[in-house]
Amino acid sequence: MTIEVMLVDDHAVVREGYRRLLELHEDVRVVAEAADADAALLQWRAMQPRPSVLVVDLALPGMGGLELVSRLRQRDPDVRCLAFSMYRDAVWVTQALRAGALGYVTKSSDPEQLVHAVREVHAGRRVLGSDIAGEVARHLIEHPTATPHGLTPREFEVLRLLLAGCSPRQIAEALCLSVKTVHNLHYQIKSKLDTPSDFDLARLAWRQGWVD
């Protein structure tokens, strides 16, 4: 059976490189590509049959990968997504899995791990890259029930956009929310992270490795 893949990444060179890598294997074929979440949603809705696996970068412009995975799962609980990101922190991994991704592989991992992960996700199995599995396991042992600092995937996505310098209106447009909702989420994020100012929020995120 051929595994049909959609690649979602805002860098064309990256998509081309991983397309070539995946298609070196006879059982994998890239059938669609998208440079942002909105384009990915539009393509995915229009495709019949739909891709077997979506490989999603988390740091997309506008609507990020966490929100994209969450929306895909809302529309089709059986959709199979693999998060593919430069972020190695356990918080990112946990948020991606909570959003609905079946697996997580970092861009710094061995290329063949991406191929392996695509096959595992296609089979409906969870998979983590070997370079993050140990850290994630330790995190889950230490926090078996709590989410990272209590943030939901949507709150984490709003945090990412805030730290990227987006205004509340830009965030509202990217995530299809009201500006009031964004302000409420902003307040909830600062409250949960115990950061009274945006400066404190940015400093915490940088120290935790949640942003570059």
Backbone as numpy.savetxt, mean C-alpha at the origin, in Angstrom:
# Nx Ny Nz CAx CAy CAz Cx Cy Cz
-1.80 -22.59 -15.40 -2.64 -21.40 -15.40 -1.76 -20.15 -15.40
-2.08 -19.21 -16.28 -1.32 -17.96 -16.35 -1.83 -16.98 -15.29
-0.90 -16.40 -14.56 -1.24 -15.38 -13.55 -1.20 -14.02 -14.24
-2.36 -13.37 -14.34 -2.44 -12.07 -15.00 -2.30 -10.97 -13.96
-1.34 -10.07 -14.19 -0.93 -9.09 -13.18 -1.18 -7.66 -13.67
-1.64 -6.81 -12.76 -1.65 -5.36 -12.99 -0.58 -4.73 -12.11
0.27 -3.88 -12.70 1.29 -3.16 -11.97 0.82 -1.73 -11.73
0.88 -1.29 -10.48 0.47 0.08 -10.14 1.65 0.76 -9.46
2.31 1.65 -10.22 3.48 2.37 -9.73 3.62 3.64 -10.54
3.98 4.74 -9.89 4.02 6.00 -10.62 5.30 6.21 -11.41
6.25 5.28 -11.34 7.48 5.39 -12.11 7.46 4.41 -13.29
7.44 4.97 -14.49 7.36 4.13 -15.69 8.56 3.19 -15.81
9.74 3.66 -15.43 10.94 2.84 -15.52 10.83 1.63 -14.58
10.28 1.86 -13.40 10.09 0.77 -12.44 9.10 -0.25 -13.00
7.99 0.23 -13.54 7.00 -0.69 -14.11 7.61 -1.52 -15.24
8.38 -0.87 -16.09 8.98 -1.59 -17.20 9.95 -2.66 -16.70
10.76 -2.30 -15.70 11.72 -3.27 -15.17 11.04 -4.48 -14.58
9.99 -4.27 -13.82 9.31 -5.41 -13.18 8.42 -6.16 -14.15
7.93 -5.47 -15.17 7.22 -6.19 -16.23 8.16 -7.21 -16.88
9.36 -6.76 -17.21 10.33 -7.67 -17.85 10.70 -8.81 -16.92
10.89 -8.50 -15.64 11.23 -9.55 -14.67 10.12 -10.59 -14.58
8.89 -10.14 -14.40 7.78 -11.07 -14.24 7.55 -11.91 -15.48
7.70 -11.29 -16.65 7.39 -12.01 -17.89 8.53 -12.91 -18.35
9.62 -12.97 -17.57 10.63 -14.01 -17.81 10.10 -15.38 -17.42
9.00 -15.38 -16.67 8.40 -16.62 -16.17 7.13 -16.92 -16.97
7.04 -18.12 -17.49 5.96 -18.47 -18.41 4.58 -18.41 -17.78
4.52 -18.53 -16.46 3.21 -18.57 -15.81 2.72 -17.18 -15.37
3.47 -16.12 -15.71 3.10 -14.77 -15.29 3.04 -13.86 -16.52
1.97 -13.05 -16.59 1.84 -12.08 -17.69 1.27 -10.78 -17.15
1.92 -9.67 -17.47 1.42 -8.35 -17.07 0.40 -7.90 -18.10
-0.83 -7.70 -17.66 -1.92 -7.36 -18.58 -2.34 -5.90 -18.50
-1.87 -5.19 -17.46 -2.26 -3.78 -17.31 -1.27 -3.07 -16.41
-1.16 -1.75 -16.64 -0.31 -0.90 -15.82 -1.05 0.39 -15.52
-0.74 0.99 -14.38 -1.32 2.28 -14.03 -0.30 3.07 -13.22
-0.32 4.40 -13.42 0.64 5.27 -12.76 0.09 5.89 -11.48
-1.21 5.73 -11.24 -1.79 6.27 -10.00 -3.03 5.45 -9.64
-3.54 5.70 -8.45 -4.65 4.90 -7.93 -5.94 5.11 -8.72
-6.22 6.35 -9.10 -7.45 6.62 -9.85 -7.46 5.86 -11.17
-6.33 5.89 -11.88 -6.24 5.17 -13.16 -6.37 3.67 -12.94
-5.77 3.18 -11.85 -5.86 1.75 -11.55 -7.30 1.33 -11.30
-8.04 2.12 -10.54 -9.45 1.80 -10.26 -10.27 1.79 -11.54
-10.06 2.77 -12.40 -10.82 2.85 -13.65 -10.52 1.64 -14.53
-9.24 1.30 -14.68 -8.87 0.15 -15.51 -9.42 -1.14 -14.93
-9.25 -1.29 -13.62 -9.69 -2.54 -12.97 -11.19 -2.74 -13.15
-11.98 -1.67 -12.99 -13.43 -1.79 -13.15 -13.80 -2.20 -14.57
-13.04 -1.69 -15.56 -13.39 -1.93 -16.96 -12.93 -3.29 -17.48
-11.98 -3.90 -16.80 -11.38 -5.14 -17.31 -12.25 -6.35 -17.03
-12.41 -7.17 -18.04 -13.09 -8.46 -17.92 -12.36 -9.48 -18.79
-11.78 -10.52 -18.23 -11.70 -10.78 -16.79 -10.72 -9.84 -16.12
-10.83 -9.72 -14.83 -9.95 -8.83 -14.09 -8.62 -9.51 -13.78
-7.59 -8.72 -13.51 -6.27 -9.31 -13.21 -6.32 -10.24 -12.01
-5.49 -11.26 -12.04 -5.43 -12.21 -10.94 -4.80 -11.58 -9.70
-3.79 -10.73 -9.92 -3.04 -10.10 -8.83 -2.74 -8.65 -9.19
-2.91 -7.75 -8.23 -2.48 -6.37 -8.40 -1.25 -6.14 -7.53
-0.18 -5.68 -8.15 1.05 -5.33 -7.43 1.02 -3.82 -7.25
0.89 -3.36 -6.01 0.58 -1.96 -5.72 1.69 -1.29 -4.91
2.25 -0.23 -5.48 3.17 0.63 -4.73 2.35 1.42 -3.71
2.85 1.59 -2.51 2.09 2.30 -1.48 2.24 3.81 -1.56
3.37 4.28 -2.08 3.64 5.73 -2.11 3.23 6.33 -3.46
1.97 6.17 -3.82 1.46 6.73 -5.07 1.11 8.19 -4.87
1.16 8.99 -5.94 0.72 10.38 -5.81 -0.79 10.45 -5.63
-1.25 11.44 -4.85 -2.69 11.53 -4.60 -3.14 10.39 -3.70
-4.20 9.71 -4.11 -4.66 8.54 -3.36 -3.54 7.50 -3.31
-3.15 7.11 -2.12 -2.03 6.18 -1.98 -2.45 4.73 -2.11
-1.45 3.87 -1.99 -1.70 2.45 -2.16 -2.57 1.84 -1.08
-2.47 2.32 0.15 -3.31 1.79 1.23 -4.79 2.01 0.92
-5.11 3.23 0.50 -6.50 3.55 0.18 -6.97 2.77 -1.04
-6.09 2.63 -2.02 -6.44 1.87 -3.23 -6.77 0.42 -2.88
-5.91 -0.22 -2.10 -6.15 -1.61 -1.71 -7.47 -1.73 -0.95
-7.72 -0.80 -0.04 -8.94 -0.82 0.74 -10.18 -0.69 -0.15
-10.12 0.21 -1.13 -11.28 0.40 -2.01 -11.49 -0.79 -2.93
-10.41 -1.39 -3.39 -10.55 -2.59 -4.22 -11.21 -3.71 -3.42
-10.81 -3.86 -2.18 -11.37 -4.90 -1.34 -12.84 -4.64 -1.02
-13.21 -3.38 -0.90 -14.62 -3.04 -0.67 -15.47 -3.42 -1.87
-14.92 -3.26 -3.06 -15.66 -3.56 -4.28 -15.66 -5.04 -4.61
-14.58 -5.73 -4.23 -14.49 -7.16 -4.49 -13.66 -7.81 -3.38
-14.31 -8.45 -2.42 -13.58 -9.06 -1.30 -12.58 -10.13 -1.73
-12.72 -10.62 -2.95 -11.82 -11.68 -3.42 -10.61 -11.14 -4.18
-10.52 -9.82 -4.36 -9.39 -9.26 -5.09 -8.10 -9.55 -4.32
-7.02 -9.81 -5.06 -5.76 -10.21 -4.44 -4.69 -9.17 -4.75
-4.24 -8.50 -3.69 -3.27 -7.41 -3.83 -1.97 -7.75 -3.11
-0.88 -7.35 -3.75 0.45 -7.48 -3.16 1.03 -6.07 -3.02
1.30 -5.66 -1.80 1.93 -4.35 -1.56 3.41 -4.46 -1.90
3.89 -3.46 -2.65 5.27 -3.46 -3.13 5.82 -2.07 -2.85
6.70 -1.96 -1.87 7.03 -0.63 -1.35 8.49 -0.51 -0.95
8.95 0.74 -0.89 10.30 1.01 -0.39 10.34 1.00 1.13
9.17 1.07 1.78 9.11 1.14 3.24 9.29 -0.24 3.88
10.19 -0.32 4.86 10.47 -1.58 5.53 9.94 -1.62 6.95
9.41 -0.51 7.42 8.92 -0.44 8.80 7.71 -1.34 9.00
7.65 -1.99 10.16 6.55 -2.91 10.46 5.19 -2.22 10.44
5.17 -0.92 10.75 3.91 -0.19 10.74 3.31 -0.16 9.34
4.13 0.09 8.33 3.63 0.09 6.95 3.11 -1.29 6.56
3.85 -2.31 6.93 3.43 -3.68 6.60 2.09 -4.00 7.24
1.97 -3.69 8.53 0.74 -3.97 9.25 -0.44 -3.22 8.66
-0.23 -1.95 8.31 -1.31 -1.16 7.72 -1.72 -1.72 6.37
-0.76 -2.16 5.57 -1.10 -2.73 4.26 -1.92 -4.01 4.41
-1.54 -4.85 5.36 -2.29 -6.09 5.60 -3.69 -5.78 6.13
-3.80 -4.79 7.00 -5.11 -4.41 7.53 -5.99 -3.83 6.43
-5.38 -3.14 5.47 -6.15 -2.58 4.36 -6.68 -3.67 3.43
-6.05 -4.85 3.46 -6.54 -5.95 2.65 -5.52 -6.61 1.75
-4.27 -6.14 1.78 -3.23 -6.80 0.97 -2.94 -8.19 1.53
-2.67 -9.12 0.63 -2.32 -10.48 1.07 -0.83 -10.62 1.33
-0.04 -9.73 0.73 1.40 -9.85 0.91 2.09 -8.50 0.85
3.37 -8.52 1.23 4.16 -7.28 1.26 5.60 -7.64 0.92
6.12 -6.97 -0.10 7.51 -7.16 -0.52 8.14 -5.79 -0.69
9.37 -5.63 -0.23 10.04 -4.34 -0.38 10.79 -4.29 -1.71
10.98 -3.06 -2.18 11.68 -2.87 -3.45 13.17 -3.16 -3.34
13.67 -3.29 -2.11 15.09 -3.61 -1.92 15.33 -5.11 -1.81
14.27 -5.91 -1.86 14.42 -7.36 -1.74 14.91 -7.96 -3.06
15.33 -9.20 -2.99 15.78 -9.90 -4.20 14.64 -9.95 -5.22
14.92 -9.68 -6.50 13.85 -9.66 -7.51 13.01 -10.92 -7.55
13.62 -12.07 -7.32 12.86 -13.31 -7.39 11.83 -13.42 -6.27
12.02 -12.63 -5.20 11.01 -12.63 -4.13 9.70 -12.03 -4.62
9.79 -11.08 -5.54 8.56 -10.51 -6.10 7.81 -11.59 -6.88
8.52 -12.36 -7.67 7.89 -13.42 -8.45 7.24 -14.45 -7.51
7.98 -14.85 -6.50 7.45 -15.80 -5.51 6.21 -15.24 -4.84
6.26 -13.97 -4.46 5.13 -13.35 -3.76 3.91 -13.27 -4.66
4.08 -12.96 -5.91 2.96 -12.92 -6.86 2.29 -14.29 -6.92
3.08 -15.34 -6.98 2.52 -16.69 -7.03 1.78 -17.04 -5.73
2.36 -16.66 -4.60 1.72 -16.96 -3.32 0.40 -16.20 -3.17
0.39 -14.93 -3.52 -0.84 -14.13 -3.42 -1.89 -14.67 -4.37
-1.48 -15.07 -5.56 -2.43 -15.66 -6.53 -3.07 -16.91 -5.94
-2.31 -17.66 -5.16 -2.83 -18.88 -4.53 -3.65 -18.59 -3.28
-3.76 -17.30 -2.92 -4.55 -16.93 -1.75 -3.81 -17.06 -0.44
-2.47 -17.10 -0.50 -1.68 -17.25 0.72 -0.99 -15.93 1.08
-0.86 -15.68 2.39 -0.14 -14.50 2.85 1.35 -14.70 2.64
2.05 -13.62 2.33 3.49 -13.72 2.12 4.14 -12.39 2.50
5.31 -12.49 3.15 6.12 -11.32 3.48 7.53 -11.54 2.95
8.14 -10.45 2.47 9.52 -10.54 2.03 10.43 -10.97 3.18
11.48 -11.70 2.86 12.36 -12.23 3.91 13.08 -11.13 4.69
13.24 -9.94 4.07 13.97 -8.86 4.74 13.11 -8.13 5.78
11.81 -8.41 5.82 10.94 -7.74 6.79 10.20 -8.72 7.70
10.21 -9.99 7.36 9.40 -10.97 8.09 9.74 -11.00 9.58
11.04 -10.97 9.91 11.44 -11.04 11.31 10.96 -9.84 12.10
11.12 -8.65 11.52 10.71 -7.43 12.22 9.20 -7.40 12.42
8.46 -7.83 11.41 7.00 -7.85 11.52 6.56 -8.85 12.58
7.20 -10.02 12.61 6.87 -11.02 13.61 7.09 -10.47 15.02
8.20 -9.79 15.23 8.47 -9.20 16.54 7.41 -8.15 16.89
7.03 -7.36 15.90 6.03 -6.32 16.14 4.69 -6.93 16.55
4.29 -8.01 15.87 3.01 -8.64 16.18 3.04 -9.33 17.53
4.19 -9.84 17.93 4.31 -10.45 19.25 4.15 -9.39 20.34
4.77 -8.22 20.08 4.72 -7.14 21.06 3.36 -6.44 21.08
2.68 -6.43 19.92 1.38 -5.76 19.80 0.37 -6.71 19.16
-0.03 -7.76 19.85 -0.88 -8.80 19.24 -2.27 -8.33 18.84
-2.80 -7.31 19.52 -4.16 -6.87 19.20 -4.22 -5.42 18.77
-3.30 -4.60 19.24 -3.34 -3.17 18.94 -2.79 -2.87 17.55
-3.38 -1.88 16.91 -2.83 -1.39 15.65 -1.71 -0.42 15.98
-0.81 -0.15 15.02 0.31 0.75 15.29 -0.18 2.13 15.73
0.05 2.45 16.98 -0.36 3.74 17.53 -1.86 3.99 17.37
-2.62 2.95 17.10 -4.07 3.09 17.02 -4.59 3.66 15.71
-3.72 3.92 14.73 -4.18 4.52 13.48 -4.82 3.46 12.57
-5.91 3.85 11.92 -6.51 3.00 10.89 -5.74 3.21 9.58
-5.91 2.31 8.60 -5.26 2.53 7.31 -5.61 3.88 6.69
-6.87 4.31 6.81 -7.24 5.62 6.24 -6.52 6.76 6.96
-6.47 6.69 8.31 -5.76 7.72 9.05 -4.28 7.74 8.68
-3.71 6.56 8.49 -2.30 6.48 8.10 -2.10 7.10 6.72
-3.07 6.90 5.83 -2.98 7.48 4.49 -3.09 9.00 4.54
-4.00 9.51 5.37 -4.11 10.96 5.55 -2.82 11.51 6.14
-2.24 10.80 7.08 -0.95 11.22 7.65 0.11 11.31 6.57
0.17 10.32 5.70 1.16 10.33 4.62 1.01 11.57 3.73
-0.24 11.90 3.39 -0.48 13.04 2.53 -0.20 14.36 3.26
-0.52 14.43 4.53 -0.19 15.62 5.31 1.32 15.85 5.33
2.06 14.79 5.53 3.52 14.91 5.61 4.14 15.20 4.24
3.39 14.90 3.18 3.85 15.23 1.83 3.56 16.68 1.47
2.92 17.41 2.40 2.65 18.82 2.17 1.32 19.13 1.53
0.43 18.14 1.47 -0.89 18.36 0.86 -1.79 19.15 1.81
-2.60 20.02 1.25 -3.57 20.77 2.05 -4.78 19.90 2.33
-5.60 20.26 3.33 -6.82 19.49 3.58 -7.71 19.36 2.35
-7.80 20.42 1.55 -8.63 20.33 0.34 -8.03 19.35 -0.67
-6.72 19.36 -0.83 -6.07 18.41 -1.75 -6.26 16.98 -1.27
-6.16 16.77 0.04 -6.37 15.43 0.58 -7.81 14.99 0.37
-8.74 15.90 0.61 -10.16 15.59 0.41 -10.43 15.18 -1.03
-9.84 15.89 -1.98 -10.04 15.57 -3.40 -9.40 14.22 -3.75
-8.21 13.97 -3.20 -7.51 12.72 -3.52 -8.25 11.50 -2.99
-8.86 11.64 -1.80 -9.50 10.49 -1.15 -11.03 10.51 -1.26
-11.55 11.50 -2.00 -13.00 11.63 -2.17 -13.71 11.77 -0.83
-13.18 12.66 0.00 -13.76 12.95 1.30 -14.14 14.42 1.37
-14.89 14.80 2.39 -15.16 16.21 2.60 -13.98 16.83 3.34
-13.82 18.14 3.18 -12.73 18.84 3.88 -12.93 18.71 5.39
-14.19 18.75 5.83 -14.47 18.60 7.26 -14.00 17.24 7.78
-14.22 16.20 6.99 -13.78 14.87 7.40 -12.26 14.82 7.52
-11.57 15.45 6.59 -10.11 15.48 6.64 -9.63 16.20 7.89
-10.26 17.33 8.22 -9.89 18.04 9.45 -10.13 17.16 10.68
-11.23 16.43 10.69 -11.52 15.53 11.82 -10.47 14.42 11.93
-10.09 13.86 10.78 -9.07 12.82 10.77 -7.72 13.36 11.24
-7.41 14.57 10.80 -6.17 15.23 11.22 -6.14 15.36 12.74
-7.24 15.78 13.31 -7.33 15.92 14.77 -7.18 14.55 15.45
-7.84 13.53 14.91 -7.77 12.19 15.51 -6.35 11.65 15.46
-5.65 11.90 14.35 -4.27 11.42 14.20 -3.38 12.05 15.26
-3.48 13.37 15.42 -2.65 14.05 16.42 -3.00 13.59 17.84
-4.27 13.34 18.06 -4.69 12.88 19.38 -4.15 11.48 19.68
-4.27 10.57 18.71 -3.80 9.20 18.92 -2.28 9.14 19.09
-1.57 9.99 18.36 -0.11 9.97 18.41 0.44 10.90 19.49
-0.47 11.59 20.19 -0.07 12.50 21.26 0.92 13.55 20.75
0.60 14.15 19.61 1.44 15.17 19.01 0.63 16.46 18.92
0.89 17.44 19.77 0.07 18.65 19.80 0.17 19.53 18.56
1.27 19.44 17.82 1.44 20.29 16.64 1.83 19.45 15.43
1.70 20.05 14.25 2.12 19.36 13.02 3.63 19.13 13.00
4.38 20.02 13.62 5.83 19.83 13.71 6.14 18.57 14.51
5.47 18.41 15.63 5.67 17.20 16.45 5.25 15.95 15.69
4.18 16.08 14.93 3.69 14.96 14.13 4.73 14.55 13.09
5.29 15.53 12.39 6.29 15.25 11.35 7.56 14.65 11.97
7.96 15.18 13.13 9.17 14.67 13.78 8.99 13.22 14.21
7.82 12.90 14.76 7.55 11.52 15.16 7.58 10.59 13.96
6.91 10.98 12.88 6.85 10.14 11.68 8.25 9.91 11.10
9.08 10.96 11.11 10.43 10.81 10.59 11.26 9.89 11.49
11.14 10.06 12.80 11.90 9.23 13.73 11.49 7.77 13.65
10.20 7.53 13.37 9.70 6.16 13.28 10.00 5.52 11.93
10.48 6.31 10.96 10.78 5.77 9.65 9.56 5.60 8.76
8.47 6.34 9.07 7.25 6.22 8.26 7.33 7.03 6.98
8.27 7.99 6.94 8.45 8.82 5.75 9.94 8.93 5.48
10.27 9.38 4.27 11.69 9.55 3.93 12.27 10.75 4.67
